[in-house]
Amino acid sequence: ERFTIVESAHVVPERIVTNDELATFMDTSDEWIHSRTGIHQRHIVSNENTSDLATAVADKLLAQADLSADQLDFIVVGTMSPDHLTPSVAQQVQGRIGATNAFAFDLSAACSGFVYTLSMASKLLATNYQRGLVIGAEVLSKLVDWEDRSTAVLFGDGASGVLLQQASTETGLLAESLKTYGNQSEFLTAGRQQNTNHFAGNIVTADPYFHMNGREVYNFATRQVPVVLSQALEKAQLTADDIDVYVLHQANARIIASIAKRFGQSIEKFPINVTDYGNTSAASIGILLDELRTNGVVHQNQKIALAGFGGGLTAGALIIQL
Ligand SMILES: O=C(O)C1CCN(c2ccc(-c3cc(CO)ccc3Cl)cn2)CC1
């Protein structure tokens, strides 16, 4: 489907937490974290929630495009860490920016959230909608058990987004592969809601925290990301060499290196910023994409591949002509 990425933006909380700071209250070390994940630091909210970060991204996108909010047809937010069950983050953004003509909803696909959301937005633009926001926004610090060093060191907070417009030129989504592996969903869970209704046979207790089988999710990623990337390339009738830049979900530097190797591609084509942000789930691809568009590594006339993978379990790849 045709679309143009008119603008991109990202917002991260001011507060930086380094590995060394984590080591002051957790049995871990910069050496362990950096050697196993590539992460050196992450941004953690002080008093912002997910809707605040998402609204800040929306404000930036509109300002950069010199657009008023009432010119938007839709706002879709990929998030696994909303402020509430309802209203959704997208609906809170819609209200706060005054996008009176936009419908809005959240999409929950964990670390595939940006890719799933961008894909769904491209379908909206292929029908009768002209312009919309795709945002990835997460405050994962509310889901982290800060006494579980196996997960607490991995995640960060942040938000990112793109302003999409229907395109007249041959730019946009060339092909995609979105896959879900619900039979492996128990390997990464967070935010179980309680049920204490009067009639409930078994009471479901609340459990806000991440629980991850790291080995299973790591192996899933190294196996399934090549599957969705290969499928999308095949549908686009392209080879791995035809892609100028691979913008992958920033979960772990070693996983990205193994995927580059699997496709016989130089690591130069697989930029990594997990170092600075940790794993920001649905926000990660948008943060990296915005940095790459700002520094000129990503630009018009290129073919790029986006790939997300994680909770669900889910994986997804998009091949985009810029
Ligand atoms: O011992 C080691 O080397 C450990 C082994 C386990 N590791 C993992 C495992 C899984 C993830 C991960 C998480 C999400 C969640 O959104 C999505 C996608 C991925 Cl691939 C990140 N790191 C860290 C280093």
The ligand as an SDF file (V2000), in Angstrom:
LIG
                    3D

 24 26  0  0  0  0  0  0  0  0999 V2000
   21.9400  -14.4730   29.5890 O   0  0  0  0  0  0  0  0  0  0  0  0
   21.7210  -13.7260   28.6250 C   0  0  0  0  0  0  0  0  0  0  0  0
   22.5220  -13.5110   27.6780 O   0  0  0  0  0  0  0  0  0  0  0  0
   20.3580  -13.0680   28.5500 C   0  0  0  0  0  0  0  0  0  0  0  0
   19.4160  -14.0230   27.8080 C   0  0  0  0  0  0  0  0  0  0  0  0
   18.0330  -13.4390   27.7610 C   0  0  0  0  0  0  0  0  0  0  0  0
   18.0490  -12.0940   27.1950 N   0  0  0  0  0  0  0  0  0  0  0  0
   16.9750  -11.6490   26.4970 C   0  0  0  0  0  0  0  0  0  0  0  0
   15.9480  -12.5140   26.1380 C   0  0  0  0  0  0  0  0  0  0  0  0
   14.8660  -12.0160   25.4230 C   0  0  0  0  0  0  0  0  0  0  0  0
   14.8370  -10.6810   25.0990 C   0  0  0  0  0  0  0  0  0  0  0  0
   13.6790  -10.1120   24.4120 C   0  0  0  0  0  0  0  0  0  0  0  0
   12.7230   -9.4460   25.1640 C   0  0  0  0  0  0  0  0  0  0  0  0
   11.6010   -8.9110   24.5670 C   0  0  0  0  0  0  0  0  0  0  0  0
   10.5780   -8.2670   25.4170 C   0  0  0  0  0  0  0  0  0  0  0  0
    9.9980   -7.2250   24.8130 O   0  0  0  0  0  0  0  0  0  0  0  0
   11.4240   -8.9870   23.1830 C   0  0  0  0  0  0  0  0  0  0  0  0
   12.3800   -9.6580   22.4050 C   0  0  0  0  0  0  0  0  0  0  0  0
   13.5020  -10.2290   23.0270 C   0  0  0  0  0  0  0  0  0  0  0  0
   14.6540  -11.0680   22.0700 Cl  0  0  0  0  0  0  0  0  0  0  0  0
   15.8910   -9.8720   25.4670 C   0  0  0  0  0  0  0  0  0  0  0  0
   16.9330  -10.3570   26.1380 N   0  0  0  0  0  0  0  0  0  0  0  0
   19.0140  -11.1390   27.7380 C   0  0  0  0  0  0  0  0  0  0  0  0
   20.4170  -11.7200   27.8100 C   0  0  0  0  0  0  0  0  0  0  0  0
  1  2  2  0
  2  3  1  0
  2  4  1  0
  4  5  1  0
  4 24  1  0
  5  6  1  0
  6  7  1  0
  7  8  1  0
  7 23  1  0
  8  9  1  0
  8 22  2  0
  9 10  2  0
 10 11  1  0
 11 12  1  0
 11 21  2  0
 12 13  1  0
 12 19  2  0
 13 14  2  0
 14 15  1  0
 14 17  1  0
 15 16  1  0
 17 18  2  0
 18 19  1  0
 19 20  1  0
 21 22  1  0
 23 24  1  0
M  END
$$$$
